[in-house]
């Protein structure tokens, strides 16, 4: 008997989809407001949203790397924040 594939998305993928969708919606609004000369907190918050997307994407790829190394039984070299190759 083969295991069923679930259609449930991972939480990290949902977070990335939500963040990217927010950027896709807010960026044109902020650009239009900037051209109209309207200064709003959205202009500042879009920078924070870009930073949050960068952090979330980096975490997602780090997590995928760790899962793949575990899958191929090479997880003895995964250390958080350890960049030394001693």
Secondary structure, 3 states (H helix, E strand, C coil): CCCCCCCCCCHHHHHHHHHHHHHHHHHHHHHHHHHHCCCCHHHHHHHHHHHHHHHHHHHHHHHHHHHHHHHCCCHHHCCCCCCCCC
